[in-house]
Amino acid sequence: MVQYNRDDVGHKKKNMIEQKTKLDWYEVIFGPGGLILLVVTLIYSTGLVFIWSANSLYVTKQIIWGIISFIVFFVIVHIDYVWIARFSIFIYAGGIALLILTRFFGKVINSSRRWITIGPMSLQTSDFMKVAFIIMLAYVLATQEKKNSWYDLIRPGIVTGIPMMLIVMQPDLGTAIVFIPIAICMIVASGMPLKTFVILGIIACNLCIFVYSFGLHDYQKRRILMFVNQENMSVADKRGDGYHLNQSKISIGNGGLWGKGLQQGTQNKYGYLPEDHTDFIFAVVGEEAGFIGVTCLLLLYFFLYFLMLLGTYTLVSPFGQLVIIGIMSLLAFQTIINTCMTMGMAPITGLPCPFLSYGGSSLLSNSICIGLVISILGRKSVRN
């Protein structure tokens, strides 16, 4: 949890911005940052293998996106995160502008307007908004003097609510929900009393009922109902609204202990498993690598997030700490939701598994996140 010296609380903003530091490559290579890069590389490589196994047509595209993402990552690492803090409002405004641009001029795919086209590329703007949101919320919380009551949540609430509203309008409820756990983790880490969240919890529960009744499309409601009643699905349900869930569970069940081997999974090999290279790539891992392979993959993710959390304890910059906590929350939540939905433990959403699923926007935005983490951990504003 981020701690502040109350005698110096009026100078937090100035002190935070004045912490300009140089990148320490020794820290990057041999510190937590180096291990983070290693784990991310292992997960990305695993993703390439199973994307090839699920649909070999997408491997080349994912490699190209990997090269682009590495270049962007390298650039982000060399940017002092103090400058990022200074321009956080402009970064956030740019993300909002992209969402508005997508709302009116975006490309429609599967009845949703979530992408903008830049030459041969289609980018999902909400992925980049998540990064901008983390930067802006970290700045707001790091410079906010009071965190004693629910009134102090107004500014963080506005920062969180605006992009959520724009993303829900696309519609993309799954991505919009991601903002909530990120905000909660960052606000708690900033020193907000836990009792403040009791009132918010009551409001959130009532809001969920309202959103379900009036804010969801019929297909979204059916997905939730299929998740709740999955044990009682009829044959018609298994061939209709519950098809994705049913086929995913069959895939993971088929894997057994050791799996069937690469390109030997019958579910994706014969086209039963939909979106096998993107949203349901984890089900492919389950069928072809089995329980052992899935366990090893989940341990890699756990180690990645543990390293990020460990790195925050060495930092003296509240902004840096909060950015890493926000990024860790983002990636961890998406990992949990994606893996759980393939096993029937969460409703079906369009959230990809970080660095594993195919997707240029997801890979690029996640690489920006890792670049920010390395930029923060690799600089000398750390405790001895």
C-alpha positions in Angstrom: 0.0 0.0 0.0 1.3 3.5 -0.9 2.2 5.5 2.1 2.5 9.3 2.3 4.2 11.7 4.7 1.3 13.9 5.8 3.7 16.8 6.7 4.7 16.9 3.1 1.4 16.1 1.5 1.1 19.6 -0.1 4.3 19.0 -2.0 3.5 15.5 -3.4 2.8 16.8 -6.9 6.0 18.8 -7.1 8.1 16.0 -5.6 6.6 13.4 -7.9 7.3 15.4 -11.0 10.9 16.3 -9.9 12.0 12.7 -9.6 13.7 12.6 -13.0 16.0 9.6 -13.2 18.2 7.8 -15.8 17.5 4.2 -16.9 19.7 1.7 -15.1 20.3 -1.1 -17.6 21.8 -3.3 -14.8 18.5 -3.0 -12.9 16.6 -3.8 -16.1 18.5 -6.9 -16.9 19.3 -8.4 -13.5 16.4 -6.9 -11.4 12.7 -7.9 -11.4 12.4 -6.2 -14.8 14.6 -8.8 -16.4 12.6 -11.6 -15.0 9.3 -9.9 -16.1 10.7 -9.7 -19.7 11.7 -13.4 -19.6 8.2 -14.5 -18.4 6.4 -12.4 -20.9 8.6 -13.8 -23.7 7.8 -17.4 -22.6 4.1 -16.7 -22.5 4.2 -15.0 -26.0 6.2 -17.9 -27.4 3.7 -20.3 -26.0 0.9 -18.3 -27.6 2.6 -18.6 -31.0 2.9 -22.3 -30.7 -0.8 -22.8 -29.9 -2.0 -20.2 -32.4 -0.1 -22.2 -35.0 -1.8 -25.4 -33.7 -5.2 -23.8 -33.7 -5.0 -21.9 -37.0 -1.6 -21.6 -38.7 -2.8 -18.7 -40.9 -2.5 -16.3 -38.0 1.0 -17.1 -36.9 2.8 -14.8 -39.3 0.5 -11.9 -38.4 1.1 -12.5 -34.7 4.9 -12.5 -35.3 4.6 -9.2 -37.2 2.6 -7.7 -34.4 5.2 -9.0 -32.0 8.0 -7.2 -33.8 5.9 -4.0 -33.9 5.1 -4.4 -30.2 8.8 -4.9 -29.3 9.7 -1.7 -31.1 7.0 0.2 -29.2 8.0 -1.4 -26.0 11.7 -0.4 -26.5 10.6 3.2 -27.1 8.4 3.3 -24.0 11.2 1.9 -21.8 13.4 4.9 -22.8 10.8 7.5 -21.8 11.2 8.7 -18.3 7.9 7.9 -16.6 8.0 11.3 -14.8 7.3 12.9 -18.2 4.5 10.5 -18.7 3.1 11.7 -15.4 3.4 15.3 -16.5 1.4 14.6 -19.7 -1.1 12.2 -18.2 -4.1 14.5 -18.8 -3.1 14.7 -22.5 -2.7 11.0 -22.8 -6.1 10.4 -21.1 -7.7 13.0 -23.4 -6.1 11.3 -26.4 -7.6 8.0 -25.3 -11.1 9.6 -24.9 -10.7 11.2 -28.4 -10.0 7.8 -29.9 -13.1 6.3 -28.3 -15.2 9.2 -29.6 -13.7 8.8 -33.1 -14.4 5.1 -33.0 -18.0 5.8 -31.9 -18.7 7.8 -35.1 -16.2 6.4 -37.7 -15.2 3.0 -36.4 -15.4 -0.2 -38.3 -18.4 -2.4 -37.5 -17.6 -6.1 -36.8 -20.2 -8.5 -35.4 -22.6 -5.6 -34.7 -20.1 -3.8 -32.6 -18.2 -0.6 -33.5 -14.9 -1.1 -31.6 -12.2 -0.7 -34.2 -10.6 2.0 -36.3 -8.8 1.2 -39.5 -5.3 2.6 -40.1 -4.1 1.4 -43.5 -4.0 -2.4 -43.4 -4.4 -2.5 -39.6 -7.5 -2.5 -37.5 -7.0 -1.3 -33.9 -9.3 -1.8 -31.0 -9.1 1.7 -29.3 -10.4 0.5 -25.9 -7.2 -1.5 -25.4 -5.2 1.7 -25.5 -7.7 3.5 -23.4 -7.0 1.1 -20.6 -3.4 2.2 -20.5 -4.3 5.9 -20.7 -6.8 5.3 -17.9 -4.2 3.7 -15.6 -1.8 6.6 -16.2 -4.4 9.2 -15.5 -5.9 7.5 -12.4 -2.4 7.0 -11.0 -1.6 10.7 -11.4 -4.9 11.7 -9.8 -4.5 9.4 -6.8 -0.8 10.3 -6.3 -1.5 14.0 -6.2 -4.8 13.9 -4.2 -4.3 15.3 -0.8 -7.3 13.7 1.0 -8.5 10.1 1.0 -10.7 9.9 4.0 -14.3 9.6 2.7 -16.4 8.6 -0.2 -16.4 12.2 -1.4 -12.7 11.8 -2.2 -13.7 9.2 -4.8 -15.5 11.8 -7.0 -12.4 12.6 -9.1 -11.3 8.9 -9.5 -14.9 8.1 -10.2 -15.1 10.6 -13.1 -11.8 9.4 -14.5 -13.2 5.8 -14.4 -16.7 6.5 -15.5 -16.1 8.5 -18.8 -14.3 5.7 -20.7 -16.5 3.0 -19.3 -19.6 4.8 -20.6 -18.1 5.3 -24.1 -17.0 1.6 -24.3 -20.4 0.3 -23.1 -21.9 2.3 -26.0 -19.8 0.4 -28.6 -21.1 -2.1 -27.1 -18.3 -3.9 -25.3 -19.5 -4.7 -21.8 -16.6 -7.1 -21.1 -13.9 -4.5 -21.7 -15.9 -1.8 -19.8 -16.1 -4.0 -16.7 -12.3 -4.3 -16.6 -12.0 -0.7 -15.5 -13.7 -1.5 -12.2 -11.2 -3.9 -10.6 -8.3 -1.8 -11.9 -9.8 1.3 -10.2 -10.6 -0.6 -6.9 -7.0 -2.0 -6.7 -5.4 1.4 -7.4 -7.7 3.3 -5.0 -7.1 0.8 -2.1 -3.3 0.9 -2.8 -3.4 4.7 -2.6 -4.5 4.6 1.0 -8.3 5.0 0.7 -10.0 3.4 3.8 -11.7 0.1 3.0 -14.9 1.2 4.8 -15.4 3.7 2.1 -16.1 0.8 -0.3 -19.1 -0.5 1.7 -21.2 2.4 0.4 -19.8 1.9 -3.1 -20.6 -1.8 -2.9 -24.2 -1.1 -2.2 -24.4 1.4 -5.0 -22.6 -1.0 -7.4 -25.0 -3.9 -6.6 -28.0 -1.7 -7.4 -26.2 -0.4 -10.5 -25.6 -4.0 -11.7 -29.4 -4.7 -11.4 -30.2 -1.6 -13.4 -27.6 -2.3 -16.1 -28.8 -5.9 -16.5 -32.4 -4.7 -16.8 -31.9 -1.8 -19.1 -28.3 -1.6 -20.4 -27.6 -5.1 -21.8 -28.4 -6.4 -25.2 -30.4 -9.6 -25.5 -27.4 -11.7 -26.5 -25.5 -10.4 -23.4 -28.4 -11.4 -21.1 -28.5 -14.9 -22.7 -24.8 -15.4 -22.1 -25.2 -14.6 -18.4 -28.2 -16.9 -18.2 -26.3 -19.7 -19.9 -23.5 -19.3 -17.4 -25.9 -19.4 -14.4 -27.9 -22.4 -15.8 -25.1 -24.2 -17.6 -25.7 -27.5 -15.8 -29.3 -27.6 -17.0 -28.6 -26.6 -20.6 -30.9 -28.3 -23.1 -29.6 -29.7 -26.4 -31.0 -26.6 -28.2 -29.0 -24.4 -25.8 -25.8 -26.4 -26.4 -26.2 -25.8 -30.1 -27.3 -22.1 -29.7 -26.4 -19.6 -27.0 -24.4 -22.1 -24.9 -22.4 -23.4 -27.9 -19.2 -21.6 -27.1 -19.3 -22.5 -23.4 -20.1 -26.2 -24.1 -17.4 -26.7 -26.7 -14.8 -25.0 -24.6 -15.5 -27.2 -21.6 -15.4 -30.3 -23.9 -12.0 -29.2 -25.2 -10.5 -28.8 -21.7 -12.0 -32.1 -20.6 -10.6 -33.9 -23.5 -7.0 -32.9 -22.6 -6.8 -35.1 -19.5 -3.5 -35.0 -17.6 -0.9 -34.7 -20.4 -3.0 -33.5 -23.4 -3.4 -34.9 -26.9 -0.4 -33.2 -28.4 0.1 -30.3 -30.8 -2.5 -30.1 -33.6 -4.1 -33.3 -32.2 -7.0 -31.6 -30.5 -10.2 -32.7 -32.1 -12.2 -29.7 -31.0 -10.2 -27.1 -32.9 -8.9 -29.5 -35.5 -12.4 -30.2 -36.8 -13.8 -26.7 -36.2 -16.0 -27.4 -33.2 -14.3 -24.8 -31.0 -15.1 -21.2 -32.1 -12.5 -18.4 -31.9 -9.9 -21.0 -31.0 -6.9 -18.7 -31.8 -8.3 -15.7 -29.8 -10.8 -15.8 -27.0 -10.6 -19.6 -26.5 -6.9 -20.2 -27.0 -6.7 -21.3 -23.4 -9.1 -24.2 -24.2 -6.7 -25.2 -27.0 -3.9 -25.3 -24.5 -6.1 -27.4 -22.2 -6.9 -30.0 -24.9 -3.5 -30.3 -26.4 -1.2 -29.8 -23.3 -3.6 -31.1 -20.7 -3.7 -30.4 -17.0 0.1 -30.2 -16.7 0.5 -27.7 -19.5 -2.3 -25.5 -18.2 -0.8 -25.6 -14.7 2.6 -24.5 -16.0 1.1 -21.7 -18.0 -0.9 -20.4 -15.0 2.3 -20.6 -12.8 4.0 -18.3 -15.4 1.2 -15.8 -15.1 1.2 -16.0 -11.3 5.0 -15.4 -11.3 4.6 -12.4 -13.6 2.2 -10.7 -11.4 4.1 -11.6 -8.3 7.2 -9.9 -9.8 5.2 -6.8 -10.5 3.9 -6.6 -7.0 7.3 -7.3 -5.6 8.7 -4.4 -7.7 6.3 -1.9 -6.2 7.8 -2.4 -2.7 11.2 -1.1 -3.9 9.8 2.2 -5.3 9.6 5.6 -3.6 7.4 7.2 -6.3 3.7 7.0 -5.5 2.9 7.5 -9.2 5.2 4.7 -10.3 3.8 2.3 -7.7 0.2 3.0 -8.7 0.9 2.6 -12.4 2.5 -0.9 -11.8 -0.4 -1.9 -9.5 -2.9 -0.7 -12.2 -1.1 -2.7 -14.9 -0.9 -5.8 -12.7 -4.6 -5.5 -12.0 -5.4 -5.1 -15.7 -3.4 -8.1 -16.9 -4.4 -10.3 -13.9 -8.1 -9.6 -14.2 -8.1 -10.4 -18.0 -6.1 -13.6 -17.3 -8.6 -14.7 -14.6 -11.7 -13.9 -16.7 -10.4 -15.5 -19.9 -9.3 -18.7 -18.2 -12.4 -19.0 -16.0 -14.8 -18.4 -18.9 -13.3 -21.3 -20.9 -13.9 -23.6 -17.9 -17.4 -22.4 -17.3 -16.5 -20.4 -14.2 -17.3 -17.0 -15.6 -19.7 -15.6 -18.3 -18.4 -15.6 -21.9 -16.7 -12.3 -22.8 -14.4 -11.1 -25.5 -11.4 -10.5 -23.2 -8.2 -12.1 -24.6 -5.6 -13.9 -22.5 -2.7 -11.5 -22.2 0.3 -12.3 -24.6 -1.3 -15.7 -25.4 -4.3 -14.9 -27.5 -4.0 -13.7 -31.1 -4.7 -10.0 -31.5 -2.6 -7.0 -32.6 -4.3 -4.3 -30.5 -4.1 -6.5 -27.4 -0.5 -7.4 -27.9 0.5 -3.9 -28.6 -1.3 -2.3 -25.6 0.0 -5.0 -23.3 3.6 -4.4 -24.6 3.1 -0.7 -23.8 2.1 -1.8 -20.3 5.2 -3.9 -19.8 7.3 -1.0 -21.2 5.9 1.3 -18.5 6.7 -1.3 -15.8 10.3 -1.7 -17.0 10.7 2.1 -17.4 9.6 2.5 -13.7 11.5 -0.4 -12.3 14.7 0.3 -14.3 15.2 3.8 -13.0 17.2 4.7 -9.9 14.3 6.2 -7.8 14.4 3.1 -5.6 15.1 2.5 -1.9 18.5 1.1 -1.1 
